[in-house]
């Protein structure tokens, strides 16, 4: 926003997008740790639970559509 010299409204909109995108990324990352595989994620899974991390799935659960 600064480099592009965006106006105030555009800068606020970009910042809000970045905030929501960051949250969506974290939710995806947390979910992949629970339901993903090492082949898909490229890293060990179930790590957050082993470290007793507070994640979106640990607070909200996972709806498998059932």
Buried (B, 14 or more C-beta within 10 A) or exposed (E): BEEEEBEEEEBEEEEEEEEEEEEEEEBEBBBBBBBBEEEEBEEEBEEBEEEEEEBBBBEEEEEEEE
